[in-house]
Amino acid sequence: MEGMTRTETGTGTGRRVSEARERLLRTAGQLFYAEGIHTVGVDRLVAESKITNATFYRHFRSKEDLAVAYIGSVDQAVRGQIGSLMAAEVPTDSILRGIGASLVEQIRSPGYRGCAFLNAAAEFPDPDHPVHRAVVQHREWFLRTVTGLFADITATQADHAGRHFVMLRDGAMSAGYLGDPVPAGETLLRGIEGLLRIHAARGLDERTASAPGQVSPAATTVSDIECSPPGA
């Protein structure tokens, strides 16, 4: 603590202050997610982060500013996960399946209590509030990213596929918290598989229709889609 005090008073290199900020943000993330943003006060955040009030307000003007940073940290974590999937040399449909698998892992993890973004939006319903705006910005990015992946498969109705994927995600994350996470995850993965097959069929139909003398097999292809578990 002595080294941290020197740094906070400006006699150090600044590294300790950065460590204090990261510890505060990490503690806030754990408490905000587990108990809710409104429930956790500044005094508790300061105590559990083992920092001073001065350090808290040096980094964040208010608890709401810290909440925005918390949402930003979750956003960056999701971007990092998806970025790693996109950086791998795998087919686009495998990336979308990988996003689904990551969601299932989260849903089934100990201490899971729903989507951090939806939870925060529920606590801050005012669309003009910075926390709410941070949630909306994340969701807009997620939708754009997923839609872009579907467009890589085929541009035909990629926007519809993207919105469908986001709705599958939202439903699974809520169902996984309020009910049994195991079937919630299984249903999500089956839904993604069905969506991928439908979207791939659209691309096939489009390519077939553009070929001279060919008739689109749309009805046959789409009617073959099966979203139930194998052997059900």
Residue frames as a rotation matrix with the C-alpha (Angstrom) as fourth column:
MET 1
0.560 0.829 0.000 0.00
0.829 -0.560 0.000 0.00
0.000 0.000 -1.000 0.00
GLU 2
0.260 -0.520 -0.813 2.89
0.301 -0.757 0.580 2.36
-0.918 -0.396 -0.040 0.65
GLY 3
-0.770 -0.579 0.267 4.04
0.396 -0.106 0.912 2.20
-0.500 0.808 0.311 -2.97
MET 4
-0.178 0.792 0.584 0.50
0.941 -0.038 0.338 2.81
0.289 0.610 -0.738 -4.15
THR 5
0.625 0.415 -0.662 0.15
0.654 -0.741 0.153 5.87
-0.427 -0.528 -0.734 -1.92
ARG 6
-0.267 -0.803 -0.533 3.35
0.183 -0.585 0.790 7.40
-0.946 0.114 0.303 -3.33
THR 7
-0.810 -0.027 0.586 2.12
0.582 0.088 0.809 6.83
-0.074 0.996 -0.056 -6.85
GLU 8
0.181 0.973 0.141 -1.30
0.965 -0.203 0.164 8.29
0.188 0.106 -0.976 -6.12
THR 9
0.612 0.021 -0.791 0.31
0.397 -0.873 0.284 11.48
-0.684 -0.487 -0.542 -4.78
GLY 10
0.990 -0.108 -0.086 2.29
-0.128 -0.478 -0.869 11.84
0.052 0.872 -0.487 -7.97
THR 11
0.330 -0.934 0.137 5.73
-0.818 -0.210 0.535 10.67
-0.471 -0.289 -0.834 -6.83
GLY 12
-0.061 -0.323 0.945 5.71
0.078 0.942 0.327 7.39
-0.995 0.093 -0.032 -8.75
THR 13
-0.917 -0.399 0.016 5.58
0.007 0.025 1.000 6.34
-0.399 0.917 -0.020 -12.37
GLY 14
-0.298 0.889 -0.347 1.80
-0.946 -0.323 -0.016 6.01
-0.127 0.324 0.938 -12.67
ARG 15
-0.620 0.029 -0.784 1.88
-0.334 0.895 0.296 2.23
0.710 0.445 -0.545 -13.02
ARG 16
-0.935 0.261 -0.239 0.33
0.338 0.462 -0.820 1.67
-0.103 -0.848 -0.520 -9.60
VAL 17
-0.488 0.795 -0.361 -2.56
-0.535 -0.599 -0.596 4.01
-0.689 -0.098 0.718 -10.41
SER 18
-0.292 0.344 -0.893 -3.23
-0.881 0.267 0.391 2.00
0.373 0.900 0.225 -13.56
GLU 19
-0.806 -0.032 -0.591 -3.23
0.116 0.970 -0.212 -1.20
0.580 -0.240 -0.779 -11.52
ALA 20
-0.833 0.527 -0.167 -5.67
0.093 -0.164 -0.982 0.37
-0.545 -0.834 0.088 -9.06
ARG 21
-0.320 0.728 -0.606 -8.00
-0.884 -0.459 -0.084 1.35
-0.340 0.509 0.791 -11.90
GLU 22
-0.412 0.115 -0.904 -7.92
-0.569 0.743 0.354 -2.13
0.712 0.660 -0.240 -13.37
ARG 23
-0.923 0.073 -0.378 -8.60
0.321 0.689 -0.650 -3.68
0.213 -0.722 -0.659 -9.98
LEU 24
-0.638 0.732 -0.240 -11.52
-0.297 -0.522 -0.800 -1.31
-0.710 -0.439 0.550 -9.42
LEU 25
-0.214 0.563 -0.798 -12.94
-0.976 -0.088 0.200 -2.09
0.042 0.821 0.569 -12.86
ARG 26
-0.641 -0.076 -0.764 -12.52
-0.201 0.977 0.071 -5.83
0.741 0.199 -0.641 -12.32
THR 27
-0.925 0.311 -0.219 -14.21
0.304 0.262 -0.916 -5.67
-0.227 -0.914 -0.337 -8.92
ALA 28
-0.456 0.783 -0.422 -17.02
-0.632 -0.619 -0.466 -3.52
-0.627 0.054 0.777 -10.30
GLY 29
-0.396 0.277 -0.876 -17.55
-0.799 0.367 0.477 -5.96
0.453 0.888 0.076 -13.13
GLN 30
-0.822 0.041 -0.568 -17.92
0.216 0.945 -0.244 -8.88
0.527 -0.324 -0.786 -10.75
LEU 31
-0.784 0.518 -0.341 -20.28
0.313 -0.144 -0.939 -7.06
-0.535 -0.843 -0.049 -8.39
PHE 32
-0.479 0.622 -0.620 -22.33
-0.756 -0.651 -0.068 -5.26
-0.446 0.436 0.782 -11.03
TYR 33
-0.500 0.266 -0.824 -22.92
-0.591 0.591 0.550 -8.49
0.633 0.762 -0.138 -12.91
ALA 34
-0.782 0.125 -0.610 -23.71
0.393 0.859 -0.328 -10.60
0.483 -0.496 -0.721 -9.85
GLU 35
-0.515 0.521 -0.681 -25.85
0.755 -0.102 -0.648 -8.11
-0.407 -0.848 -0.341 -7.94
GLY 36
0.501 0.689 0.524 -26.84
0.849 -0.509 -0.143 -5.29
0.168 0.516 -0.840 -10.26
ILE 37
-0.368 -0.699 0.613 -25.36
0.590 -0.685 -0.427 -1.85
0.719 0.204 0.665 -10.86
HIS 38
0.140 0.500 0.855 -27.84
-0.323 -0.793 0.517 0.09
0.936 -0.349 0.050 -8.71
THR 39
0.882 0.295 -0.367 -27.40
0.181 0.505 0.844 -2.29
0.434 -0.811 0.392 -5.77
VAL 40
0.264 -0.892 -0.366 -23.65
0.962 0.272 0.032 -1.80
0.071 -0.361 0.930 -5.34
GLY 41
0.982 0.143 -0.126 -22.50
0.166 -0.967 0.195 1.48
-0.094 -0.212 -0.973 -3.78
VAL 42
0.548 -0.816 0.185 -19.25
-0.305 -0.400 -0.864 3.39
0.779 0.417 -0.468 -4.13
ASP 43
0.264 -0.460 0.848 -18.19
-0.963 -0.076 0.258 2.65
-0.054 -0.885 -0.463 -0.55
ARG 44
0.667 0.020 0.744 -18.35
-0.164 0.979 0.121 -1.08
-0.726 -0.203 0.657 -1.18
LEU 45
0.922 -0.346 0.175 -16.53
0.256 0.203 -0.945 -0.77
0.292 0.916 0.275 -4.49
VAL 46
0.395 -0.793 0.463 -13.76
-0.664 -0.595 -0.453 1.18
0.635 -0.129 -0.762 -2.80
ALA 47
0.312 -0.236 0.920 -13.50
-0.856 0.350 0.380 -1.26
-0.412 -0.906 -0.093 0.10
GLU 48
0.732 0.043 0.680 -13.46
0.068 0.988 -0.136 -4.43
-0.678 0.145 0.721 -2.00
SER 49
0.851 -0.471 0.232 -11.05
0.237 -0.050 -0.970 -2.94
0.469 0.881 0.069 -4.53
LYS 50
0.450 -0.670 -0.590 -8.70
0.812 0.032 0.583 -1.89
-0.372 -0.742 0.558 -1.70
ILE 51
-0.380 -0.489 0.785 -8.34
0.710 -0.698 -0.091 1.64
0.593 0.523 0.613 -2.99
THR 52
-0.728 0.136 -0.672 -9.10
0.442 -0.656 -0.612 5.09
-0.524 -0.742 0.417 -1.59
ASN 53
0.416 0.907 -0.069 -12.05
0.617 -0.337 -0.711 7.35
-0.668 0.254 -0.699 -2.39
ALA 54
0.248 -0.405 -0.880 -9.57
-0.469 -0.845 0.256 9.76
-0.847 0.349 -0.400 -3.95
THR 55
-0.804 -0.572 0.161 -8.37
-0.180 0.493 0.851 7.04
-0.567 0.655 -0.500 -6.31
PHE 56
-0.240 0.807 0.539 -11.93
0.795 0.482 -0.368 6.17
-0.557 0.340 -0.758 -7.28
TYR 57
0.700 0.643 -0.311 -12.84
0.394 -0.711 -0.582 9.73
-0.596 0.285 -0.751 -8.20
ARG 58
-0.157 -0.806 -0.570 -9.51
-0.434 -0.462 0.773 10.30
-0.887 0.369 -0.278 -9.92
HIS 59
-0.931 -0.250 0.265 -10.47
0.069 0.593 0.802 7.68
-0.358 0.765 -0.535 -12.46
PHE 60
-0.472 0.850 0.234 -14.27
0.730 0.228 0.644 7.98
0.494 0.475 -0.728 -12.54
ARG 61
-0.763 0.213 0.610 -16.40
-0.310 -0.949 -0.057 11.02
0.567 -0.233 0.790 -11.89
SER 62
-0.055 0.820 0.570 -19.28
-0.991 0.026 -0.133 8.87
-0.124 -0.572 0.811 -10.64
LYS 63
-0.368 0.014 0.930 -20.48
-0.194 0.977 -0.091 5.31
-0.909 -0.214 -0.357 -10.27
GLU 64
0.719 0.685 0.116 -22.37
0.005 0.162 -0.987 5.70
-0.695 0.710 0.113 -13.52
ASP 65
0.464 -0.660 -0.591 -19.12
-0.884 -0.305 -0.353 6.52
0.053 0.686 -0.725 -15.32
LEU 66
-0.571 -0.641 0.513 -17.71
-0.695 0.710 0.115 3.32
-0.438 -0.291 -0.851 -13.85
ALA 67
0.115 0.703 0.701 -20.80
0.009 0.705 -0.709 1.45
-0.993 0.087 0.075 -15.07
VAL 68
0.852 0.128 -0.507 -20.17
-0.471 -0.235 -0.851 2.72
-0.228 0.964 -0.140 -18.60
ALA 69
-0.104 -0.972 -0.212 -16.58
-0.990 0.121 -0.070 1.50
0.094 0.202 -0.975 -18.34
TYR 70
-0.411 0.044 0.911 -17.86
-0.382 0.899 -0.216 -1.85
-0.828 -0.437 -0.352 -17.09
ILE 71
0.674 0.698 0.243 -20.10
-0.009 0.337 -0.942 -2.22
-0.739 0.632 0.233 -20.15
GLY 72
0.638 -0.509 -0.577 -17.17
-0.766 -0.351 -0.538 -1.18
0.072 0.786 -0.614 -22.30
SER 73
-0.414 -0.835 0.363 -14.98
-0.857 0.492 0.154 -3.89
-0.307 -0.248 -0.919 -20.78
VAL 74
-0.042 0.485 0.873 -17.60
0.016 0.874 -0.485 -6.57
-0.999 -0.006 -0.044 -21.50
ASP 75
0.880 0.348 -0.323 -17.97
-0.259 -0.219 -0.941 -5.19
-0.398 0.912 -0.102 -25.02
GLN 76
0.197 -0.898 -0.394 -14.21
-0.979 -0.155 -0.135 -5.45
0.060 0.413 -0.909 -25.57
ALA 77
-0.466 -0.333 0.820 -14.17
-0.499 0.864 0.067 -9.01
-0.730 -0.378 -0.569 -24.27
VAL 78
0.435 0.711 0.552 -16.88
0.167 0.539 -0.826 -10.03
-0.885 0.451 0.115 -26.75
ARG 79
0.835 -0.178 -0.521 -15.11
-0.542 -0.439 -0.717 -8.22
-0.101 0.881 -0.463 -29.59
GLY 80
-0.177 -0.980 0.092 -11.89
-0.958 0.193 0.212 -10.01
-0.226 -0.050 -0.973 -28.70
GLN 81
-0.250 0.157 0.955 -13.56
-0.125 0.973 -0.193 -13.43
-0.960 -0.168 -0.224 -28.72
ILE 82
0.752 0.601 0.269 -15.24
0.208 0.170 -0.963 -12.86
-0.625 0.781 0.003 -32.07
GLY 83
0.621 -0.601 -0.503 -12.10
-0.777 -0.556 -0.295 -11.26
-0.102 0.574 -0.812 -33.46
SER 84
-0.386 -0.775 0.501 -10.12
-0.685 0.604 0.407 -14.39
-0.617 -0.186 -0.764 -32.61
LEU 85
0.096 0.518 0.850 -12.68
0.291 0.802 -0.521 -16.54
-0.952 0.298 -0.073 -34.40
MET 86
0.933 0.328 -0.150 -12.63
-0.012 -0.387 -0.922 -14.28
-0.361 0.862 -0.357 -37.46
ALA 87
0.302 -0.907 -0.294 -8.83
-0.916 -0.361 0.173 -14.27
-0.263 0.217 -0.940 -37.54
ALA 88
-0.251 -0.351 0.902 -8.73
-0.193 0.931 0.309 -18.06
-0.949 -0.096 -0.301 -37.80
GLU 89
-0.670 -0.041 -0.742 -8.62
-0.742 -0.010 0.670 -19.55
-0.035 0.999 -0.024 -41.28
VAL 90
-0.755 0.535 0.380 -11.97
0.375 0.827 -0.418 -21.30
-0.538 -0.173 -0.825 -41.07
PRO 91
-0.577 0.613 0.539 -15.18
0.598 -0.133 0.790 -21.08
0.557 0.779 -0.290 -43.15
THR 92
-0.686 0.351 0.637 -17.64
-0.454 -0.891 0.003 -18.34
0.569 -0.287 0.771 -42.27
ASP 93
0.398 0.895 -0.201 -20.27
-0.361 0.355 0.862 -20.80
0.843 -0.271 0.465 -41.09
SER 94
0.123 -0.445 -0.887 -17.71
0.743 0.634 -0.215 -22.19
0.658 -0.633 0.408 -38.62
ILE 95
-0.870 -0.388 0.305 -17.22
0.141 -0.788 -0.599 -18.69
0.473 -0.477 0.740 -37.22
LEU 96
-0.195 0.889 0.413 -20.96
-0.729 -0.413 0.545 -18.34
0.656 -0.195 0.729 -36.63
ARG 97
0.569 0.329 -0.753 -21.03
0.156 0.857 0.492 -21.79
0.807 -0.397 0.436 -35.01
GLY 98
-0.373 -0.815 -0.443 -18.08
0.692 0.074 -0.718 -20.72
0.618 -0.574 0.536 -32.87
ILE 99
-0.711 0.231 0.664 -19.98
-0.443 -0.880 -0.169 -17.66
0.546 -0.415 0.728 -31.66
GLY 100
0.387 0.918 -0.089 -22.85
-0.562 0.312 0.766 -19.96
0.731 -0.246 0.637 -30.72
ALA 101
0.331 -0.339 -0.881 -20.53
0.543 0.832 -0.117 -22.36
0.772 -0.439 0.459 -28.90
SER 102
-0.760 -0.634 0.144 -19.02
0.295 -0.534 -0.792 -19.45
0.579 -0.560 0.593 -26.94
LEU 103
-0.311 0.748 0.587 -22.52
-0.752 -0.571 0.330 -18.33
0.582 -0.338 0.740 -25.91
VAL 104
0.605 0.527 -0.597 -23.39
-0.123 0.803 0.584 -21.86
0.786 -0.280 0.551 -24.78
GLU 105
-0.195 -0.771 -0.606 -20.21
0.673 0.344 -0.655 -22.00
0.714 -0.535 0.452 -22.69
GLN 106
-0.841 -0.086 0.534 -21.17
-0.216 -0.852 -0.477 -18.72
0.496 -0.517 0.698 -21.05
ILE 107
0.095 0.983 0.157 -24.77
-0.709 -0.044 0.703 -19.81
0.698 -0.178 0.693 -20.41
ARG 108
0.702 0.185 -0.687 -23.57
0.147 0.907 0.394 -22.98
0.696 -0.378 0.610 -18.66
SER 109
-0.358 -0.933 0.040 -20.82
0.193 -0.116 -0.974 -21.32
0.913 -0.341 0.222 -16.62
PRO 110
-0.120 0.266 -0.957 -21.04
0.984 0.158 -0.080 -21.06
0.130 -0.951 -0.280 -12.79
GLY 111
-0.450 -0.019 -0.893 -22.50
0.501 -0.833 -0.235 -17.77
-0.739 -0.554 0.384 -11.59
TYR 112
-0.882 0.153 0.447 -24.25
0.374 -0.351 0.858 -17.04
0.289 0.924 0.252 -14.87
ARG 113
-0.358 0.800 -0.481 -27.12
0.566 -0.224 -0.793 -14.61
-0.742 -0.556 -0.373 -14.40
GLY 114
0.659 0.720 0.218 -28.13
0.567 -0.284 -0.774 -13.54
-0.495 0.633 -0.595 -17.87
CYS 115
0.221 -0.521 0.824 -26.81
0.854 -0.304 -0.422 -11.14
0.471 0.797 0.378 -20.47
ALA 116
-0.380 -0.454 -0.806 -24.79
0.815 -0.576 -0.060 -8.30
-0.437 -0.680 0.589 -18.94
PHE 117
-0.983 -0.015 0.181 -26.01
0.118 -0.813 0.570 -5.92
0.139 0.582 0.801 -21.64
LEU 118
-0.193 0.981 0.028 -29.70
0.249 0.021 0.968 -6.73
0.949 0.194 -0.248 -21.30
ASN 119
0.154 0.195 -0.969 -29.39
0.977 0.118 0.179 -6.55
0.149 -0.974 -0.172 -17.51
ALA 120
-0.697 -0.502 -0.511 -27.78
0.581 -0.814 0.006 -3.11
-0.419 -0.293 0.859 -17.69
ALA 121
-0.837 0.439 0.326 -30.36
0.025 -0.565 0.825 -1.84
0.546 0.698 0.462 -20.17
ALA 122
0.103 0.908 -0.407 -33.11
0.615 0.263 0.743 -2.93
0.782 -0.327 -0.531 -17.80
GLU 123
0.017 -0.173 -0.985 -31.49
0.961 -0.270 0.064 -0.95
-0.277 -0.947 0.162 -14.98
PHE 124
-0.561 -0.240 -0.793 -31.06
0.059 -0.966 0.250 2.13
-0.826 0.093 0.556 -17.18
PRO 125
-0.006 0.676 0.736 -34.15
0.835 0.409 -0.368 2.26
-0.550 0.613 -0.568 -19.43
ASP 126
0.616 0.212 -0.759 -33.68
-0.086 -0.939 -0.333 5.90
-0.783 0.270 -0.560 -20.47
PRO 127
0.735 -0.313 0.601 -32.38
0.674 0.432 -0.599 5.68
-0.072 0.846 0.529 -24.08
ASP 128
0.699 -0.471 0.538 -30.35
-0.115 -0.817 -0.565 8.87
0.705 0.333 -0.626 -23.53
HIS 129
0.827 -0.425 0.369 -28.48
-0.409 -0.004 0.912 7.54
-0.387 -0.905 -0.177 -20.49
PRO 130
0.082 -0.897 -0.434 -24.78
-0.995 -0.045 -0.094 6.79
0.065 0.439 -0.896 -21.18
VAL 131
-0.573 -0.252 0.780 -25.10
-0.426 0.905 -0.021 3.21
-0.700 -0.344 -0.626 -19.88
HIS 132
0.392 0.805 0.444 -28.09
0.107 0.440 -0.892 2.52
-0.914 0.397 0.086 -22.11
ARG 133
0.759 -0.147 -0.635 -26.31
-0.630 -0.410 -0.659 4.08
-0.163 0.900 -0.404 -25.09
ALA 134
-0.332 -0.941 0.058 -23.25
-0.914 0.336 0.227 1.90
-0.233 0.022 -0.972 -24.44
VAL 135
-0.303 0.323 0.897 -25.47
-0.023 0.938 -0.346 -1.18
-0.953 -0.125 -0.277 -24.51
VAL 136
0.753 0.656 -0.049 -27.13
-0.017 -0.055 -0.998 -0.10
-0.658 0.752 -0.030 -27.76
GLN 137
0.391 -0.695 -0.603 -23.75
-0.915 -0.366 -0.171 0.61
-0.102 0.619 -0.779 -29.37
HIS 138
-0.595 -0.602 0.532 -22.56
-0.568 0.784 0.252 -2.89
-0.569 -0.153 -0.808 -28.50
ARG 139
-0.004 0.688 0.726 -25.69
0.234 0.706 -0.668 -4.50
-0.972 0.167 -0.164 -29.89
GLU 140
0.817 0.245 -0.522 -25.46
-0.389 -0.433 -0.813 -2.47
-0.425 0.867 -0.259 -33.09
TRP 141
-0.115 -0.938 -0.328 -21.88
-0.986 0.067 0.155 -3.63
-0.123 0.341 -0.932 -33.54
PHE 142
-0.576 -0.082 0.813 -22.82
-0.233 0.970 -0.068 -7.26
-0.783 -0.229 -0.578 -32.83
LEU 143
0.470 0.834 0.289 -25.68
0.147 0.249 -0.957 -7.14
-0.870 0.492 -0.005 -35.33
ARG 144
0.653 -0.293 -0.699 -23.45
-0.734 -0.472 -0.488 -5.56
-0.186 0.832 -0.523 -38.00
THR 145
-0.409 -0.904 0.126 -20.76
-0.859 0.428 0.280 -8.17
-0.307 0.006 -0.952 -37.40
VAL 146
-0.406 0.325 0.854 -23.11
0.070 0.943 -0.326 -11.15
-0.911 -0.073 -0.405 -37.57
THR 147
0.702 0.697 -0.143 -24.93
-0.044 -0.158 -0.986 -9.73
-0.711 0.699 -0.080 -40.58
GLY 148
0.314 -0.687 -0.656 -21.61
-0.936 -0.340 -0.091 -9.27
-0.160 0.642 -0.750 -42.33
LEU 149
-0.654 -0.535 0.535 -20.75
-0.489 0.838 0.241 -12.91
-0.577 -0.104 -0.810 -41.70
PHE 150
0.078 0.765 0.640 -24.04
0.326 0.587 -0.741 -14.06
-0.942 0.266 -0.204 -43.20
ALA 151
0.773 0.178 -0.609 -23.40
-0.430 -0.561 -0.708 -11.75
-0.467 0.809 -0.357 -46.16
ASP 152
-0.305 -0.933 -0.188 -20.12
-0.867 0.191 0.459 -13.58
-0.393 0.304 -0.868 -46.73
ILE 153
-0.549 0.209 0.809 -22.16
0.202 0.973 -0.114 -16.74
-0.811 0.101 -0.576 -47.26
THR 154
-0.429 0.403 0.808 -24.66
0.849 -0.126 0.513 -14.95
0.308 0.906 -0.288 -49.48
ALA 155
-0.998 0.012 0.054 -25.91
-0.025 -0.968 -0.250 -11.36
0.049 -0.251 0.967 -49.53
THR 156
-0.377 0.924 -0.063 -29.49
-0.045 0.050 0.998 -12.52
0.925 0.379 0.023 -50.06
GLN 157
0.625 0.762 0.167 -31.48
-0.134 -0.105 0.985 -11.50
0.769 -0.638 0.036 -46.96
ALA 158
-0.296 -0.817 -0.495 -28.33
0.532 0.290 -0.796 -11.38
0.794 -0.499 0.348 -44.83
ASP 159
-0.681 0.094 0.727 -29.95
-0.498 -0.787 -0.364 -8.63
0.537 -0.610 0.583 -42.75
HIS 160
0.458 0.888 0.053 -32.83
-0.707 0.327 0.627 -10.96
0.539 -0.324 0.777 -41.89
ALA 161
0.473 -0.352 -0.808 -30.41
0.370 0.911 -0.181 -13.73
0.800 -0.213 0.561 -40.94
GLY 162
-0.613 -0.766 0.192 -28.43
0.198 -0.385 -0.902 -11.36
0.765 -0.515 0.387 -38.76
ARG 163
-0.333 0.579 0.744 -31.48
-0.840 -0.541 0.045 -10.19
0.428 -0.610 0.666 -36.84
HIS 164
0.680 0.581 -0.447 -32.64
-0.372 0.799 0.473 -13.79
0.632 -0.155 0.759 -36.47
PHE 165
0.006 -0.781 -0.625 -29.26
0.483 0.549 -0.682 -14.77
0.876 -0.298 0.380 -35.01
VAL 166
-0.776 -0.300 0.554 -29.39
-0.244 -0.668 -0.703 -11.92
0.581 -0.681 0.445 -32.48
MET 167
0.129 0.905 0.405 -32.88
-0.905 -0.060 0.422 -12.93
0.406 -0.420 0.812 -31.41
LEU 168
0.606 -0.020 -0.795 -31.73
0.113 0.992 0.062 -16.53
0.788 -0.128 0.603 -30.96
ARG 169
-0.468 -0.875 -0.129 -28.88
0.359 -0.054 -0.932 -15.23
0.808 -0.482 0.339 -28.82
ASP 170
-0.581 0.291 0.760 -31.14
-0.661 -0.713 -0.232 -13.04
0.474 -0.638 0.607 -26.67
GLY 171
0.496 0.866 -0.064 -33.66
-0.699 0.442 0.562 -15.82
0.515 -0.234 0.825 -26.13
ALA 172
0.414 -0.402 -0.816 -31.04
0.342 0.900 -0.270 -18.41
0.843 -0.167 0.511 -25.23
MET 173
-0.662 -0.735 0.147 -29.27
0.160 -0.330 -0.930 -16.13
0.732 -0.593 0.336 -22.77
SER 174
-0.320 0.645 0.694 -32.53
-0.887 -0.461 0.020 -15.31
0.333 -0.610 0.719 -21.00
ALA 175
0.680 0.620 -0.392 -33.73
-0.488 0.781 0.389 -18.93
0.548 -0.073 0.834 -21.03
GLY 176
0.066 -0.758 -0.649 -30.38
0.311 0.634 -0.708 -20.15
0.948 -0.155 0.278 -19.77
TYR 177
-0.840 -0.341 0.421 -30.68
-0.230 -0.479 -0.847 -17.91
0.491 -0.809 0.324 -16.72
LEU 178
-0.264 0.845 0.464 -34.38
-0.963 -0.255 -0.083 -18.33
0.049 -0.469 0.882 -15.98
GLY 179
0.820 0.572 -0.025 -34.54
-0.572 0.820 -0.009 -22.05
0.015 0.022 1.000 -16.78
ASP 180
0.639 -0.580 0.506 -32.29
0.277 0.787 0.552 -25.00
-0.718 -0.212 0.663 -17.45
PRO 181
0.245 -0.600 -0.761 -29.11
-0.689 -0.660 0.299 -23.84
-0.682 0.451 -0.576 -19.22
VAL 182
-0.586 -0.528 0.614 -28.47
-0.014 0.765 0.644 -27.22
-0.810 0.369 -0.456 -20.86
PRO 183
0.003 0.624 0.782 -31.54
0.897 0.344 -0.278 -27.35
-0.442 0.702 -0.558 -23.16
ALA 184
0.766 0.228 -0.601 -31.25
0.038 -0.950 -0.311 -23.59
-0.642 0.215 -0.736 -23.68
GLY 185
-0.132 -0.914 -0.384 -27.78
-0.596 -0.236 0.767 -24.09
-0.792 0.330 -0.514 -25.11
GLU 186
-0.624 -0.061 0.779 -28.83
0.399 0.833 0.384 -27.08
-0.672 0.550 -0.495 -27.19
THR 187
0.435 0.869 0.234 -31.77
0.727 -0.186 -0.661 -25.17
-0.531 0.458 -0.713 -28.62
LEU 188
0.537 -0.322 -0.779 -29.51
-0.386 -0.916 0.113 -22.24
-0.750 0.240 -0.616 -29.51
LEU 189
-0.545 -0.838 0.034 -27.10
-0.385 0.286 0.877 -24.48
-0.745 0.465 -0.479 -31.41
ARG 190
-0.388 0.488 0.781 -29.92
0.742 0.668 -0.049 -26.24
-0.546 0.561 -0.622 -33.26
GLY 191
0.668 0.672 -0.320 -31.41
0.397 -0.685 -0.611 -22.88
-0.630 0.280 -0.724 -34.15
ILE 192
0.142 -0.713 -0.687 -28.10
-0.598 -0.615 0.514 -21.66
-0.789 0.337 -0.514 -35.53
GLU 193
-0.740 -0.397 0.543 -27.74
0.109 0.725 0.680 -24.83
-0.663 0.563 -0.493 -37.60
GLY 194
0.075 0.861 0.502 -31.23
0.858 0.200 -0.472 -24.38
-0.507 0.467 -0.724 -39.03
LEU 195
0.713 0.168 -0.680 -30.56
-0.027 -0.963 -0.267 -20.72
-0.700 0.209 -0.683 -39.77
LEU 196
-0.300 -0.907 -0.296 -27.30
-0.509 -0.110 0.854 -21.54
-0.807 0.407 -0.428 -41.52
ARG 197
-0.639 0.100 0.763 -29.00
0.524 0.783 0.336 -24.16
-0.563 0.614 -0.552 -43.68
ILE 198
0.508 0.860 0.044 -31.78
0.679 -0.369 -0.635 -21.77
-0.530 0.352 -0.771 -44.64
HIS 199
0.567 -0.311 -0.763 -29.30
-0.361 -0.926 0.109 -19.03
-0.740 0.214 -0.637 -45.49
ALA 200
-0.590 -0.791 0.162 -27.02
-0.241 0.365 0.899 -21.36
-0.770 0.492 -0.406 -47.46
ALA 201
-0.237 0.602 0.763 -30.10
0.805 0.561 -0.192 -22.52
-0.544 0.569 -0.617 -49.40
ARG 202
0.724 0.480 -0.495 -30.84
0.182 -0.825 -0.535 -18.91
-0.666 0.297 -0.685 -50.33
GLY 203
-0.002 -0.823 -0.567 -27.38
-0.648 -0.431 0.628 -18.59
-0.762 0.369 -0.532 -51.82
LEU 204
-0.725 -0.216 0.654 -27.79
0.227 0.822 0.523 -21.84
-0.650 0.527 -0.547 -53.72
ASP 205
0.259 0.914 0.313 -31.15
0.760 0.007 -0.650 -20.70
-0.596 0.406 -0.693 -55.06
GLU 206
0.635 -0.046 -0.771 -29.66
-0.243 -0.959 -0.143 -17.39
-0.733 0.279 -0.620 -56.13
ARG 207
-0.432 -0.880 -0.199 -26.76
-0.554 0.085 0.828 -19.03
-0.712 0.468 -0.524 -57.97
THR 208
-0.581 0.276 0.766 -29.04
0.541 0.834 0.110 -21.59
-0.608 0.478 -0.634 -59.61
ALA 209
0.499 0.862 -0.085 -31.54
0.558 -0.395 -0.730 -18.95
-0.662 0.317 -0.679 -60.72
SER 210
0.418 -0.398 -0.816 -28.76
-0.520 -0.842 0.145 -16.90
-0.745 0.364 -0.559 -62.31
ALA 211
-0.668 -0.656 0.351 -27.56
-0.121 0.561 0.819 -19.88
-0.734 0.504 -0.454 -64.38
PRO 212
-0.411 0.522 -0.747 -29.12
-0.911 -0.275 0.309 -19.99
-0.044 0.807 0.589 -67.88
GLY 213
-0.150 0.465 -0.872 -31.78
-0.526 0.710 0.469 -22.68
0.837 0.529 0.138 -68.30
GLN 214
-0.820 -0.185 -0.541 -31.84
0.315 0.643 -0.698 -23.61
0.477 -0.743 -0.469 -64.61
VAL 215
0.261 0.933 0.248 -34.91
-0.041 -0.246 0.968 -23.70
0.964 -0.263 -0.026 -62.35
SER 216
-0.460 -0.454 0.763 -34.51
-0.720 -0.313 -0.620 -22.71
0.520 -0.834 -0.183 -58.70
PRO 217
-0.231 0.346 -0.909 -35.04
0.330 0.907 0.262 -25.64
0.915 -0.239 -0.324 -56.28
ALA 218
-0.583 -0.117 0.804 -36.04
-0.532 -0.693 -0.486 -23.26
0.614 -0.711 0.342 -53.50
ALA 219
0.385 0.835 0.393 -39.03
-0.856 0.163 0.491 -25.15
0.346 -0.526 0.777 -52.17
THR 220
0.730 -0.138 -0.669 -37.22
0.132 0.989 -0.061 -28.49
0.670 -0.044 0.741 -52.11
THR 221
-0.292 -0.955 -0.043 -34.09
0.299 -0.048 -0.953 -27.07
0.908 -0.291 0.300 -50.45
VAL 222
-0.562 0.067 0.824 -35.80
-0.640 -0.667 -0.382 -25.05
0.524 -0.742 0.418 -47.74
SER 223
0.502 0.857 0.116 -38.37
-0.749 0.364 0.554 -27.70
0.433 -0.364 0.825 -46.87
ASP 224
0.423 -0.427 -0.799 -35.53
0.248 0.903 -0.351 -30.10
0.871 -0.050 0.488 -46.06
ILE 225
-0.400 -0.637 0.659 -34.39
-0.430 -0.505 -0.748 -28.00
0.810 -0.582 -0.072 -43.08
GLU 226
0.468 0.479 -0.743 -34.57
0.391 0.641 0.660 -29.84
0.792 -0.599 0.113 -39.76
CYS 227
-0.072 -0.473 0.878 -34.04
-0.550 -0.716 -0.430 -28.01
0.832 -0.514 -0.209 -36.48
SER 228
0.858 0.371 0.356 -34.78
-0.500 0.443 0.744 -30.89
0.119 -0.816 0.566 -34.12
PRO 229
0.052 -0.893 0.447 -31.99
-0.818 0.219 0.533 -32.92
-0.574 -0.393 -0.719 -32.49
PRO 230
-0.422 -0.274 -0.864 -30.57
-0.782 0.593 0.194 -35.81
0.459 0.757 -0.465 -34.52
GLY 231
-0.837 0.095 -0.538 -32.64
0.185 0.976 -0.116 -38.95
0.514 -0.196 -0.835 -33.97
ALA 232
-0.819 0.570 0.063 -35.55
-0.306 -0.342 -0.888 -37.08
-0.484 -0.747 0.455 -32.39
